[in-house]
Amino acid sequence: MSNIPNLNQADPIPESAREEIGELLLTGDLFRYTNDQSAVLGLEQNFARKIGSSYALAVSSCSAALFLALKTLNLRKEAKVLIPAFTFGAVPSAVVHANCIPVLCECGTDYRIDLDDFLSKLKSVDAVLISHMRGHTSNMDKILLHCKRLELPIIEDAAHSLGTTWRGKNIGTFGQLGCFSFQSYKLLNSGEGGMLVTNDPDYFAKAVVMSGAYEHNWQKHQGDREFFEKWQNQLPLYNMRLNNLSASIVNAQLPYLDQRVENGRHNHDITAAKLSGSEWIHVPEKFEQEARAPDSIQFNLVGLTPPEVSQFCDLINTMGIKLQVFGHSKDNARAFWNWDFLPVKYNLPKTREMLRNACDVRLPARLNLDDCQNIAELILEALRQIKNDVAA
Ligand SMILES: Cc1ncc(COP(=O)(O)O)c(C=O)c1O
């Protein structure tokens, strides 16, 4: 048995959250609109500043942010929205929830959008939702260029990309709207929660109203009065607000974000370097434009038969490492063939093949050098045992 820490354990919430939470418990002011200056508004202002966006709207989840982002675009019923086939099931679900049809695009062995398939489908869609799955950034230069040419709006699902940059600019700020998650296991964790960012005052006002700013509660948001007045009573109220408790918990973690990003990148790169020495593993390179903020590592098994992949999964888990192969476990929510709720069935051989060999291991920012080396060593040892090859 190993001395690997529990990789599924979340990080402790900083001590600084306690005072604010204690105050909230005393007053009971958990609702963001009770006071003019709430913890939620404070978080929105801090987040917008940190990410370099004009406006931020805190909501109940990233899925809620994706749904609201789609609704602000005012797409027709059954509009087609292009998404990567490698993403979490909540993403096509948000598209379906917004009365649109997800169009799935192939992803390559580097986990990013396959540009040939992307381009071949682009002309037939009404909007693009780029999910930077597990923080792997698709080629934003190309995506922006082609979407601009066809005047297609882009929503970024940056659930796993907080702190990731492309040419020095934060992921989530390239599209018309960007969406982040504070669900457990993200770099900022409040159990549940999300953030929608945009530079567009009109989109922002629409999203604020639809998030549940009933009557004149939009006055307790950043933003311009003229846009809010324009949308007053014109849009449904979906009530997807964040509460003050969750906001206080995220606010307390924001000052640690840069350090977490640095630690996560360091942990990832050490582990990746060690794993890359094996002939049975391929760790895809990042783009040179990209500075990643990983809290997990993905790598592909090479030359293993399906039964060997099964044996590897069983063995590594008995060694104390929680590892999943996305396309291997039954009903995995990241395997597109399990999304039976889709109106259209997809046959995407590239993505399917990638998912059958793509491994996923959490690497929380709190791990140290020894932890990362032990994790890599155990993965290599499991492969040696499966392949019975000392040189693995
Ligand atoms: C890629 C991706 N997008 C969106 C979401 C949805 O986030 P939330 O749980 O905050 O709704 C998740 C969930 O982890 C995710 O993995």
The ligand as an SDF file (V2000), in Angstrom:
LIG
                    3D

 16 16  0  0  0  0  0  0  0  0999 V2000
  -16.1220   21.0430  -18.1990 C   0  0  0  0  0  0  0  0  0  0  0  0
  -17.2280   21.3670  -17.2570 C   0  0  0  0  0  0  0  0  0  0  0  0
  -18.1020   22.3180  -17.5940 N   0  0  0  0  0  0  0  0  0  0  0  0
  -19.1340   22.6520  -16.7760 C   0  0  0  0  0  0  0  0  0  0  0  0
  -19.3010   22.0370  -15.5730 C   0  0  0  0  0  0  0  0  0  0  0  0
  -20.4750   22.4080  -14.7200 C   0  0  0  0  0  0  0  0  0  0  0  0
  -20.0720   23.0150  -13.5340 O   0  0  0  0  0  0  0  0  0  0  0  0
  -21.0870   23.1300  -12.3140 P   0  0  0  0  0  0  0  0  0  0  0  0
  -20.9870   21.8560  -11.5410 O   0  0  0  0  0  0  0  0  0  0  0  0
  -20.5660   24.2990  -11.5300 O   0  0  0  0  0  0  0  0  0  0  0  0
  -22.4290   23.3550  -12.8580 O   0  0  0  0  0  0  0  0  0  0  0  0
  -18.4030   21.0480  -15.1660 C   0  0  0  0  0  0  0  0  0  0  0  0
  -18.5380   20.3950  -13.8480 C   0  0  0  0  0  0  0  0  0  0  0  0
  -17.5880   20.0100  -13.2350 O   0  0  0  0  0  0  0  0  0  0  0  0
  -17.3490   20.6970  -16.0370 C   0  0  0  0  0  0  0  0  0  0  0  0
  -16.5080   19.7030  -15.7270 O   0  0  0  0  0  0  0  0  0  0  0  0
  1  2  1  0
  2  3  1  0
  2 15  2  0
  3  4  2  0
  4  5  1  0
  5  6  1  0
  5 12  2  0
  6  7  1  0
  7  8  1  0
  8  9  2  0
  8 10  1  0
  8 11  1  0
 12 13  1  0
 12 15  1  0
 13 14  2  0
 15 16  1  0
M  END
$$$$
